[in-house]
Amino acid sequence: MVVCSVTVVPLGTGSPSLSRFVAKSLRVLEESGVKYQLTPMATVIEGELDEVLAVAAKMHSSLFSDEVVRVSTTIKIDERRDKKLTMNGKVGAVKSKL
């Protein structure tokens, strides 16, 4: 199981607003059934590595259109093999130390 942060950014849209593109890439996640959490700066996905990479690639590809001919995607993966890793577990570990 991995926790993955994905940021998909269309370039050259002519507008500083990106929310409609974020919504378009989130539709891909909703259709995939992969567990995710939208945050103000990225989308966090939880699942098996191959599944997460496949859905991130679909999110990336979903933004291309006549209007968007360049997309920059950043992916950060956290994988542990000694114990189960989840989004809630990572947040809970920090909160328990506050």
N, C-alpha and C positions, 0 to 999 in steps of 0.2 A: 504494500500500500504506500502511495506517495501523496504528499500535499504539494500542489504546484500553483505558483502565482503566474498569471498570464495577463499581459497588457498588449492589446492590439490597437495600433494607431494608424489610421489612414493618413497619407501625406498628400498635400496639394489640393485640399478640398475647397480652398477659397474662403473658409470660415474657421474661426477659432473654436466654435462649438462642435463637440464630438459625440454628444449624448445619443443622437440617432444612430450613429455607427456602433456605439457600445450596445445599444438595444438590439441591433441587428445581429451582432455576434453572440449576445446572450440567448437569442432565440435558438441558436445552434445548440447551446448547452441545455436549454429546456427540452428540446426534442431528443437529446442524447440520453437523458435520464441520469447523467452523472451528477453527483452531489457537488454543489458549488455555493460560494458566498460572494456576492458583489460587495466591494469596498469602494471608498472614494477614489482610490488610485490604481486598483487592479481587481481582477477577479481571481478568487482562490478556488481551486478544484481539488477534489479528493477522489482517489480511485487507484486502480492498478496502472502501472507505468504505461503500458501499451495503449490502454484505453484513454488515459489522460493526454498522451502525446497525439493520438488520433483526433480527439475532439479539439485540441489546441490548433492543429493543422486546419481543421474545418472552420474554426472561428477565423483564422487568418484568411483563408480563401474566400470566406463569405463576404468580405468587404470589397472585393474587386468588382468594378462595374465600369460603365462608360465614364462616370464621374471620378472614380478612384482607380488609378493605374499603378500606385505604389503603396505598400503597406509594410509597416515596421512592427514586428512582434518580439516582445521580450518574454522569455520563459525562465522561471526559477523553480527548480525541483528540490524538494527535501525528501529524502528516502532513508528510513531506518530499517535495519534487518534484525535488530536485537529485540524489538518490541513493536507493538501496533502503533501506528502513527495516524492521528486524525486532526482535523482542524480544531475541534473542541478540546482535544487533549493538549494541543500546543498552547492554546489560550489559557486553559485551566492551569497548566503548569506554571505559567507566569503569574496568574492571579493568586494562586495559592501562596506565593512568596511575598505578596504585598502586605 
